[in-house]
Amino acid sequence: MVILEHIHKIFHRNTPNENHALADLSLEIQDGDFITVIGSNGAGKSTMLNAIAGVFPIDSGRIILDGQDITNLPEHKRAAFIGRVFQDPMLGTAPSMTIEENLSMAYARPNNMSLRWGLDFNRRKIFKEYLKNLPLGLEDRLTTKVKLLSGGQRQALTLIMATMKKPKLLLLDEHTAALDPKTAILVNSLTEEIVHKNKITTIMVTHNLEHAIKMGNRLIMMHKGRIVMDIKGEEKATMTIPRLLNKFEQLQGEKFVDDRVMLA
């Protein structure tokens, strides 16, 4: 489904702040893979997601999605088939618009339908069906402005918006990091349910090692712009946090250090 071929990205080239964010990064992702991505600060995790989404041009390499070379495709065109959920619950929704208006935009996106066309009786019925599975009561608040929702409610809404028209690829950039533990569990459970039910190819960046091990079918660790571990199958099923950290230390000759990492 996704092929990254020898991706390089340097920020602030030829300055004292030059940063090799991605260094000859290559990765193949199969259709239906749910990959969790971990790594220390500056490892290149979010940069990789942004490169795939087209936020900035890469310096060299190729990005192929579902057989199509999208290396030079603008971000707004990739958005038609790539869903994204960000760390900040304030992103991903239009706060001054209502829940149903936000959902209507997401529902209409692949077909360039107008907002007015999207807000008929049938659309509202569909939106209620999407929302009623959440224990948040949003199905009865369709006309509520999104800015009045809590962070967890907004993040759950953003996740539904990103997946209601099944994307070819879903990118989750620490999408539960800003939530309280109870709400993070709810959003993670919703994530797993949606991804597995719709068989959506997914890349999820997280600083929570427990989530990284328990969720998905592959675990990738990045370090200094490269992938240094790709764990799957039986190895991932039996992986523990101590073993993961020990394996990193053996491979890299240094301890895994990150003040944001959550061990549990």
Secondary structure, DSSP 8 states (H G I E B T S, - for coil): -EEEEEEEEEESTTSTT-EEEEEEEEEEE-TT-EEEEEE-TTSSHHHHHHHHHTSS--SEEEEEETTEE-TT--HHHHTTTEEEE-SSTTSSS-TTSBHHHHHHHHHHGGGT--HHHHTSHHHHHHHHHHHTTSTT-GGG-TTSBGGGS-HHHHHHHHHHHHHSS--SEEEEESTTTTS-HHHHHHHHHHHHHHHHHHT--EEEE-SBHHHHHHSSSEEEEEETTEEEEEEEHHHHHT--HHHHHHHHHHHHSS----TT-B--
